[in-house]
């Protein structure tokens, strides 16, 4: 829109009525808050589809790379291993894969072009750090309705920006999947992360573990339930009470241990885009026995039970409003990223095993693969505040999930390295984290978010919308 506002007056002197009307429409959109149609040209439209096109419905490159280290994407769901049944921890469908490359502090410079800045600093900081690289599996193949929605979004999504807060970007018209499968700029690319398909339902036991420099830790236990209506096929996308509502994500979190914090509850309701509505959050304190609005649970508010080692908006790679940063698309790269770490999700992978004696992650439980990722740099806007002055994200091309994030402090020094270890839940055909890890280079401490291995996540759990209300929070928040 700034192009229109800075254009010379002679720009308006068009030679045809059609061109005049076109410019007038764009100009009116600019005055109306920055709304514009996400135009996809016929040439672009011809490149994307489910079969036989250059791009997949998520906008990923269908072909493998020239070296053969990234395979072609095929519309073939991952096969379910024998013996699996719903309610158990998911067996590894790629258990026979062998490590094809081990990157160490001694050889990482040979692979620097395929590492993030945070990964390189891990090798520079910790001489014993290593990464096991496995064969690349493009396992993220969604259900047909997700891809159908993505292709429809090419023609129905409109980009929106407004002046709320420090300037929010969003969209209208999109449903169920990536808003801009063919992104034309950084804003549209970032909104694909915001609109990506995710698990519709989950009830799980999780742990948040801040680890000391000496390797000691105390696990914080949480019960988590959420309903993500955006990618729920049971929700009618055209029903005003369905995807058109402002509450697309309904999220509840209850601390169940240790005893000193047990009973604390957080409830969050939020839209898929923040240009018209904002996150609504409540917190229950067992000491006060009251439910209060919690507008602070956003941005760089300390992550629940994270001992100051992470921010609220880091969970799931990024969550919440996007108005405090500007976005710059650095292109697409091949990078070694966490992918398909079923060994980490296994019931046997308890904190005692995945947290090494040195206080860092036991890399034997990590699996890295070479994937193409979109790289987006975000910079803090002047006049606002956040713990991070710059963040660089690495987003998987097949899912738009955040795989890695480099987080810089106000001195523009690399402060924290974030990793999302996502697995593909083949029975649900959606990805979700097996664990999230952050290393703090200044404190030399690690933050680990993962599942409690006492019970597998329950994807069959269902609850009415009134489960996610402040009154229901009060009933659950009893120590």
Backbone torsions as a table, in degrees:
resi	resn	phi	psi	omega
1	UNK	NA	-27.2	178.6
2	UNK	-65.3	-25.4	178.1
3	UNK	-64.0	-40.4	179.3
4	UNK	-66.6	-44.0	-175.7
5	UNK	-67.5	-25.8	-178.8
6	UNK	-98.1	0.1	-175.7
7	UNK	-68.8	144.9	176.8
8	UNK	-67.2	157.9	-178.1
9	UNK	-61.0	-28.6	-178.9
10	UNK	-65.7	-17.1	178.4
11	UNK	-60.6	-29.3	-176.6
12	UNK	-77.6	-9.8	-177.3
13	UNK	-87.8	76.6	-177.1
14	UNK	-86.0	157.1	-176.6
15	UNK	-90.1	-11.9	179.4
16	UNK	-133.5	153.7	178.2
17	UNK	-63.2	-34.9	180.0
18	UNK	-60.8	-43.2	-178.9
19	UNK	-69.1	-35.6	177.9
20	UNK	-63.7	-44.6	-179.8
21	UNK	-64.4	-38.5	179.1
22	UNK	-60.7	-46.4	-179.8
23	UNK	-66.2	-37.8	-179.8
24	UNK	-62.8	-41.1	179.3
25	UNK	-62.1	-44.9	179.0
26	UNK	-62.5	-42.0	-178.4
27	UNK	-64.1	-41.9	178.0
28	UNK	-63.3	-39.9	177.4
29	UNK	-60.3	-40.4	-179.6
30	UNK	-63.9	-42.3	179.3
31	UNK	-69.3	-25.5	-175.9
32	UNK	-87.7	17.8	174.5
33	UNK	109.2	11.9	173.4
34	UNK	85.7	32.9	178.8
35	UNK	-94.6	134.5	178.2
36	UNK	-148.3	147.3	177.7
37	UNK	-68.9	135.1	177.5
38	UNK	-81.0	82.0	-173.3
39	UNK	-67.9	131.9	172.7
40	UNK	-116.8	124.3	-177.3
41	UNK	-71.8	158.1	176.0
42	UNK	-57.2	-35.6	178.6
43	UNK	-64.7	-42.1	177.5
44	UNK	-66.4	-41.4	-178.3
45	UNK	-60.0	-32.9	-178.2
46	UNK	-73.3	-14.4	-176.5
47	UNK	-89.1	-9.0	-170.1
48	UNK	-123.5	138.6	179.5
49	UNK	175.5	-179.6	-176.8
50	UNK	-79.1	-33.4	-178.4
51	UNK	-138.5	144.3	168.6
52	UNK	73.0	15.1	-179.4
53	UNK	-116.8	166.5	178.9
54	UNK	-65.7	-39.5	-177.5
55	UNK	-110.8	147.5	172.9
56	UNK	-81.9	171.0	-179.1
57	UNK	-61.2	-19.2	176.3
58	UNK	-85.0	-4.2	-176.9
59	UNK	90.6	7.5	179.1
60	UNK	-77.9	155.4	173.2
61	UNK	-73.6	123.1	-176.6
62	UNK	-67.9	-40.7	-174.4
63	UNK	-71.2	157.4	171.1
64	UNK	-78.1	-177.7	178.7
65	UNK	-89.2	170.7	-175.1
66	UNK	-63.8	-32.8	-177.6
67	UNK	-78.0	-13.5	-177.8
68	UNK	81.6	6.4	-179.7
69	UNK	-85.6	-13.4	169.3
70	UNK	-119.0	120.6	-177.1
71	UNK	-80.9	170.9	173.5
72	UNK	-68.0	143.0	172.7
73	UNK	-79.0	131.2	177.5
74	UNK	-124.5	144.2	-179.7
75	UNK	-78.8	61.7	-177.5
76	UNK	-130.4	108.8	-179.7
77	UNK	-58.8	147.6	176.9
78	UNK	-61.0	132.5	-179.2
79	UNK	-71.2	139.0	178.7
80	UNK	-77.6	126.1	179.6
81	UNK	-62.4	149.8	176.5
82	UNK	-62.0	142.3	177.8
83	UNK	91.4	-8.6	179.7
84	UNK	-76.9	141.1	170.2
85	UNK	-142.9	149.3	-178.7
86	UNK	-55.7	136.7	179.8
87	UNK	104.5	-7.2	177.6
88	UNK	-108.4	164.6	173.7
89	UNK	-69.0	138.9	-170.7
90	UNK	-72.6	121.0	175.1
91	UNK	-64.6	156.2	-177.9
92	UNK	-77.9	115.3	178.5
93	UNK	-74.6	-10.1	-178.6
94	UNK	-118.7	33.4	-174.3
95	UNK	-62.6	-22.1	-178.1
96	UNK	-84.3	-8.4	-179.8
97	UNK	-65.4	141.2	178.7
98	UNK	-110.1	154.1	176.1
99	UNK	-62.3	126.3	179.6
100	UNK	-100.9	-14.1	-178.7
101	UNK	-159.7	134.0	174.7
102	UNK	-115.7	117.9	-179.8
103	UNK	-97.6	129.1	-177.2
104	UNK	-127.6	176.7	176.9
105	UNK	-65.0	-19.5	-178.5
106	UNK	-85.5	-25.4	-177.2
107	UNK	-123.4	6.3	-173.1
108	UNK	-62.9	-28.7	-179.8
109	UNK	-63.9	-25.9	177.0
110	UNK	-68.6	-18.5	-176.8
111	UNK	-120.5	16.2	-172.8
112	UNK	-60.2	-29.7	-178.9
113	UNK	-69.1	-12.6	-179.4
114	UNK	-117.5	22.7	177.8
115	UNK	-122.1	149.1	172.6
116	UNK	-78.2	166.3	177.6
117	UNK	-62.9	-36.0	177.7
118	UNK	-65.9	-40.1	177.4
119	UNK	-64.1	-42.3	179.3
120	UNK	-62.8	-37.3	179.6
121	UNK	-70.4	-29.5	174.9
122	UNK	-60.9	-44.3	178.4
123	UNK	-66.5	-35.4	-179.9
124	UNK	-72.2	-31.0	-174.7
125	UNK	-88.8	-36.2	-174.2
126	UNK	-123.5	103.3	-176.1
127	UNK	-60.3	-22.2	-178.3
128	UNK	-94.5	3.5	-178.8
129	UNK	-72.7	143.9	177.1
130	UNK	-151.6	164.5	177.7
131	UNK	-132.1	125.7	174.3
132	UNK	-90.7	118.4	-179.0
133	UNK	-101.2	127.6	-178.3
134	UNK	-108.7	170.2	174.0
135	UNK	-58.3	143.5	-177.6
136	UNK	-77.7	128.3	177.8
137	UNK	-120.3	114.5	177.8
138	UNK	-86.3	73.4	-169.0
139	UNK	-82.3	-13.4	-173.9
140	UNK	-82.7	93.5	178.4
141	UNK	-125.0	109.2	-173.3
142	UNK	-82.0	171.6	176.5
143	UNK	-67.8	154.3	-176.1
144	UNK	-55.2	-35.7	-176.1
145	UNK	-66.2	-26.5	177.1
146	UNK	-67.6	-46.6	-179.5
147	UNK	-69.2	-35.4	176.0
148	UNK	-61.5	-42.4	179.1
149	UNK	-65.2	-41.8	-179.3
150	UNK	-60.5	-42.3	-179.8
151	UNK	-69.2	-34.1	174.4
152	UNK	-67.7	-32.9	-179.2
153	UNK	-63.2	-23.4	178.0
154	UNK	-56.0	-33.4	-174.4
155	UNK	-105.6	-15.5	-173.7
156	UNK	-112.1	-8.8	-177.7
157	UNK	-82.9	137.1	173.4
158	UNK	-120.0	132.4	175.9
159	UNK	-75.4	141.0	-179.2
160	UNK	-133.3	136.1	168.8
161	UNK	-136.0	149.0	178.3
162	UNK	-145.7	-179.5	-175.3
163	UNK	-98.3	9.1	179.8
164	UNK	-66.2	144.2	-175.3
165	UNK	55.6	-120.4	-179.8
166	UNK	-106.1	16.1	-178.7
167	UNK	108.2	100.2	-175.1
168	UNK	-101.5	142.0	173.4
169	UNK	-111.5	147.5	-179.2
170	UNK	-167.6	-154.7	-175.9
171	UNK	-159.1	164.6	169.6
172	UNK	-132.4	159.6	173.5
173	UNK	93.3	-32.8	-177.2
174	UNK	-69.1	155.9	177.9
175	UNK	-142.3	139.4	163.9
176	UNK	66.4	-25.5	-171.4
177	UNK	-144.9	-172.0	-176.1
178	UNK	-51.6	128.8	-175.8
179	UNK	-69.2	-33.3	-174.8
180	UNK	-132.3	75.9	-178.3
181	UNK	-57.0	-26.5	171.9
182	UNK	-116.0	87.7	-177.0
183	UNK	-73.9	140.0	179.5
184	UNK	-100.9	-11.2	-178.0
185	UNK	-159.4	178.8	-176.1
186	UNK	-65.1	-38.3	-179.3
187	UNK	-60.7	-47.1	-179.9
188	UNK	-65.4	-39.5	177.9
189	UNK	-61.6	-43.4	-179.4
190	UNK	-65.7	-35.1	179.8
191	UNK	-70.3	-18.5	172.0
192	UNK	-67.8	-36.2	174.4
193	UNK	-63.6	-40.1	-177.6
194	UNK	-70.8	-31.8	-175.8
195	UNK	-103.7	11.7	-176.6
196	UNK	-64.0	149.5	176.8
197	UNK	-68.5	140.8	178.7
198	UNK	-139.2	167.8	176.8
199	UNK	-49.7	128.9	179.6
200	UNK	-72.6	-37.0	-175.6
201	UNK	-137.3	143.3	171.0
202	UNK	-159.8	143.8	168.4
203	UNK	-131.0	118.9	-171.9
204	UNK	-144.5	158.9	170.2
205	UNK	-103.7	126.8	-175.4
206	UNK	-130.6	163.9	177.5
207	UNK	-131.5	140.5	171.5
208	UNK	-116.2	122.9	-171.4
209	UNK	-129.7	105.3	168.6
210	UNK	-82.5	126.1	-174.8
211	UNK	-103.9	136.7	-179.6
212	UNK	-76.5	167.9	179.2
213	UNK	-62.8	-27.0	179.5
214	UNK	-88.0	-1.2	178.8
215	UNK	96.7	-3.2	178.3
216	UNK	-77.5	154.3	179.6
217	UNK	-161.3	160.1	170.8
218	UNK	-131.8	123.9	-176.8
219	UNK	-78.2	136.1	172.0
220	UNK	-101.7	120.8	-175.5
221	UNK	-95.0	136.3	-179.0
222	UNK	-133.2	142.4	166.6
223	UNK	-100.1	127.3	-177.1
224	UNK	-123.5	133.3	172.4
225	UNK	-133.0	137.2	171.5
226	UNK	-151.6	156.0	173.2
227	UNK	-124.7	119.4	179.9
228	UNK	-107.5	94.7	-172.5
229	UNK	-66.5	-24.9	-174.4
230	UNK	-54.2	-43.2	-178.2
231	UNK	-113.2	27.4	176.8
232	UNK	-92.1	113.2	-177.5
233	UNK	-67.3	-16.6	179.4
234	UNK	-81.4	-11.1	178.8
235	UNK	-93.8	125.7	-179.6
236	UNK	-71.3	117.4	-175.9
237	UNK	-69.1	-17.8	-179.7
238	UNK	-101.7	-0.1	179.6
239	UNK	-82.4	126.3	178.6
240	UNK	-55.4	-23.5	178.2
241	UNK	-91.0	4.1	-179.2
242	UNK	-105.5	-116.2	-174.5
243	UNK	-70.3	-14.2	-179.9
244	UNK	-79.5	-7.4	-179.3
245	UNK	-77.5	163.8	-179.4
246	UNK	-78.5	-18.9	-177.6
247	UNK	-99.2	87.7	179.8
248	UNK	-87.6	-38.4	176.7
249	UNK	-108.0	126.1	175.2
250	UNK	-116.4	117.5	-168.8
251	UNK	-133.3	133.0	177.2
252	UNK	-132.0	137.8	-178.0
253	UNK	-138.4	126.4	-179.3
254	UNK	-124.5	123.7	174.2
255	UNK	-76.2	124.6	-179.1
256	UNK	-111.3	-5.3	178.0
257	UNK	-177.1	156.4	3.3
258	UNK	-70.4	173.5	-170.9
259	UNK	-57.9	-32.7	-175.1
260	UNK	-67.6	-19.8	-179.9
261	UNK	-119.4	-1.9	-176.2
262	UNK	-58.6	139.3	177.4
263	UNK	102.0	-11.7	177.0
264	UNK	-70.6	134.9	-177.0
265	UNK	-127.9	139.7	172.9
266	UNK	-123.8	133.3	175.8
267	UNK	-122.4	133.3	178.6
268	UNK	-135.5	134.5	174.2
269	UNK	-124.6	129.4	-177.8
270	UNK	-148.1	157.7	-180.0
271	UNK	-82.8	172.2	174.9
272	UNK	-79.1	-25.8	176.4
273	UNK	-136.7	144.2	-169.5
274	UNK	-102.3	14.7	-177.0
275	UNK	-74.4	-22.2	178.7
276	UNK	-117.3	-32.3	-178.6
277	UNK	-127.9	161.1	-176.6
278	UNK	-122.1	167.8	175.7
279	UNK	-64.0	136.8	172.8
280	UNK	-113.0	127.8	-176.6
281	UNK	-137.3	148.6	176.3
282	UNK	-132.8	154.3	176.9
283	UNK	-134.7	139.6	175.9
284	UNK	-111.1	128.4	177.1
285	UNK	-108.9	118.7	-179.3
286	UNK	-64.7	-26.7	178.5
287	UNK	-67.3	-38.5	179.6
288	UNK	-92.9	-17.8	-177.0
289	UNK	54.4	42.6	-179.9
290	UNK	-136.9	146.8	172.7
291	UNK	-100.3	126.2	-179.1
292	UNK	-126.1	149.3	171.5
293	UNK	-61.2	143.1	-175.4
294	UNK	-130.3	70.9	-179.5
295	UNK	-65.3	-13.7	-178.7
296	UNK	-77.5	-11.7	-177.4
297	UNK	-81.8	76.4	-176.2
298	UNK	-170.5	166.4	176.6
299	UNK	54.6	-127.3	-175.3
300	UNK	-96.9	21.7	170.0
301	UNK	-57.1	137.1	-177.1
302	UNK	-55.1	137.1	178.2
303	UNK	-61.0	136.9	-179.3
304	UNK	-52.5	124.0	176.5
305	UNK	62.8	20.0	-177.2
306	UNK	-93.1	1.3	178.3
307	UNK	55.2	34.4	176.3
308	UNK	76.1	11.8	-176.6
309	UNK	-95.3	2.3	179.7
310	UNK	-160.5	164.9	-179.3
311	UNK	-109.9	157.3	-179.4
312	UNK	-56.3	-40.7	-173.6
313	UNK	-80.2	5.8	176.8
314	UNK	-88.4	-20.6	-174.7
315	UNK	-62.5	138.0	-172.9
316	UNK	61.9	30.3	179.7
317	UNK	88.4	-52.9	172.4
318	UNK	-163.4	145.0	173.5
319	UNK	-150.4	155.3	175.4
320	UNK	97.6	-169.7	-176.5
321	UNK	-67.1	154.5	-171.6
322	UNK	-114.8	18.8	-168.0
323	UNK	-85.4	-8.4	-175.1
324	UNK	-91.5	-3.5	-178.1
325	UNK	-129.9	154.5	168.2
326	UNK	-98.9	159.7	-171.2
327	UNK	-124.3	134.9	-179.6
328	UNK	-132.2	122.3	-179.2
329	UNK	-86.1	116.1	-178.1
330	UNK	-93.0	2.4	177.4
331	UNK	102.4	-163.2	-177.9
332	UNK	-118.9	138.1	-178.1
333	UNK	-134.9	161.5	169.0
334	UNK	-93.7	122.9	-175.2
335	UNK	-138.9	146.0	172.9
336	UNK	-79.4	113.1	-175.8
337	UNK	-126.2	156.9	174.4
338	UNK	-61.5	134.6	-176.5
339	UNK	-161.4	134.8	175.2
340	UNK	55.1	44.4	-178.0
341	UNK	-85.0	66.0	-177.9
342	UNK	-64.6	-28.4	176.7
343	UNK	-61.5	-34.6	178.5
344	UNK	-72.2	-30.9	-179.5
345	UNK	-81.4	-16.5	-175.9
346	UNK	-57.4	150.4	-178.5
347	UNK	-61.8	-27.8	-179.7
348	UNK	-74.8	-13.4	-177.3
349	UNK	-85.0	69.8	-179.1
350	UNK	-78.9	162.3	177.2
351	UNK	-52.9	-36.2	-179.5
352	UNK	-62.0	-24.0	-179.7
353	UNK	-96.3	-36.0	-175.3
354	UNK	-86.9	-13.7	173.2
355	UNK	-99.0	113.8	-176.5
356	UNK	-75.6	167.0	-178.5
357	UNK	-62.3	-25.1	179.5
358	UNK	-82.2	2.7	177.7
359	UNK	87.2	1.9	177.8
360	UNK	-107.7	179.5	-177.3
361	UNK	-75.0	139.9	175.5
362	UNK	-76.2	104.2	-171.9
363	UNK	-66.1	-10.3	175.8
364	UNK	-67.5	-18.1	179.4
365	UNK	-94.4	-1.5	179.7
366	UNK	-97.0	149.1	174.3
367	UNK	-130.5	121.6	177.0
368	UNK	-111.0	142.5	178.0
369	UNK	-133.8	156.9	177.1
370	UNK	-87.1	118.0	179.1
371	UNK	-134.8	155.3	171.1
372	UNK	-81.2	133.7	-178.6
373	UNK	-130.7	146.2	168.6
374	UNK	-79.5	133.6	179.3
375	UNK	-110.1	121.0	-178.6
376	UNK	-124.2	123.4	176.0
377	UNK	-97.7	131.5	177.5
378	UNK	-118.4	137.6	-179.1
379	UNK	-125.2	137.8	-178.0
380	UNK	-63.2	132.9	-179.8
381	UNK	-73.9	144.3	176.2
382	UNK	-65.0	134.9	178.6
383	UNK	96.3	-2.9	176.2
384	UNK	-123.6	-175.0	-174.8
385	UNK	-141.3	151.6	174.0
386	UNK	-169.5	154.5	176.5
387	UNK	-60.5	-31.8	-178.2
388	UNK	-102.9	132.7	177.0
389	UNK	-89.1	-27.3	177.5
390	UNK	-148.2	144.9	177.1
391	UNK	-139.3	133.7	176.6
392	UNK	-115.8	123.8	-175.6
393	UNK	-109.1	146.6	177.6
394	UNK	-120.9	109.4	-171.5
395	UNK	-109.0	125.5	179.8
396	UNK	-59.1	132.5	-175.7
397	UNK	-69.8	-26.5	-177.5
398	UNK	-82.8	-17.9	-174.9
399	UNK	-133.8	-18.6	-171.8
400	UNK	63.5	21.8	172.3
401	UNK	-76.8	143.1	173.4
402	UNK	-72.0	123.8	179.4
403	UNK	-101.6	-39.3	-179.9
404	UNK	-140.2	156.0	173.4
405	UNK	-148.3	130.1	172.6
406	UNK	-98.5	122.7	-175.5
407	UNK	-115.5	123.6	-174.7
408	UNK	-108.8	145.8	178.8
409	UNK	-84.3	-173.0	-175.8
410	UNK	-69.3	-16.5	175.9
411	UNK	-88.7	4.9	-177.0
412	UNK	62.5	32.0	174.1
413	UNK	-103.3	140.3	-178.9
414	UNK	-63.3	118.5	-171.1
415	UNK	-105.7	-48.4	-173.7
416	UNK	-137.9	143.5	179.1
417	UNK	-114.0	122.1	-175.9
418	UNK	-111.7	136.5	176.3
419	UNK	-129.6	133.3	171.9
420	UNK	-106.6	116.7	179.3
421	UNK	-99.4	90.8	-175.9
422	UNK	-92.7	142.0	169.7
423	UNK	-117.2	162.8	177.8
424	UNK	-99.4	115.7	177.6
425	UNK	-81.3	95.8	-168.4
426	UNK	-66.0	-24.0	177.0
427	UNK	-78.4	-24.2	179.5
428	UNK	-99.2	-23.3	-174.6
429	UNK	58.4	45.4	171.9
430	UNK	-142.0	150.4	174.5
431	UNK	-89.3	161.7	170.8
432	UNK	-163.0	158.7	-179.2
433	UNK	-66.6	139.3	164.4
434	UNK	-87.9	-31.5	176.0
435	UNK	-164.5	156.9	171.0
436	UNK	-127.5	138.8	-174.1
437	UNK	-132.3	137.8	171.8
438	UNK	-131.9	132.6	174.6
439	UNK	-105.9	130.9	176.4
440	UNK	-101.8	111.4	-175.4
441	UNK	-72.0	-24.0	179.2
442	UNK	-79.7	-45.3	-178.5
443	UNK	-86.2	-14.3	-174.9
444	UNK	53.7	50.7	179.2
445	UNK	-131.9	158.6	179.5
446	UNK	-120.0	145.2	171.7
447	UNK	-115.7	128.8	-179.1
448	UNK	-121.4	128.3	172.7
449	UNK	-118.9	123.9	-178.0
450	UNK	-156.5	-178.3	178.7
451	UNK	-85.4	143.7	168.1
452	UNK	-70.7	131.1	-174.3
453	UNK	-89.0	11.8	178.0
454	UNK	-74.6	-23.4	-178.2
455	UNK	-157.7	136.9	-179.3
456	UNK	-70.8	152.8	175.9
457	UNK	-58.4	146.7	-179.2
458	UNK	-107.9	111.1	179.6
459	UNK	-92.6	-6.4	179.1
460	UNK	-90.0	-8.2	-178.4
461	UNK	-62.5	138.4	177.4
462	UNK	-137.0	151.8	178.0
463	UNK	-154.2	149.8	175.6
464	UNK	-72.1	164.2	-179.5
465	UNK	-57.7	-29.9	-176.6
466	UNK	-73.7	-4.0	169.5
467	UNK	-66.9	-29.3	-177.3
468	UNK	-101.5	60.3	177.1
469	UNK	-129.4	161.4	-178.9
470	UNK	-63.7	-34.1	179.1
471	UNK	-68.6	-37.5	176.8
472	UNK	-68.0	-33.8	176.1
473	UNK	-61.7	-42.3	179.7
474	UNK	-61.0	-38.7	-179.1
475	UNK	-70.3	-34.1	-178.4
476	UNK	-81.6	-23.4	-172.5
477	UNK	-84.9	61.9	178.9
478	UNK	-117.0	123.2	-179.1
479	UNK	-69.8	NA	NA
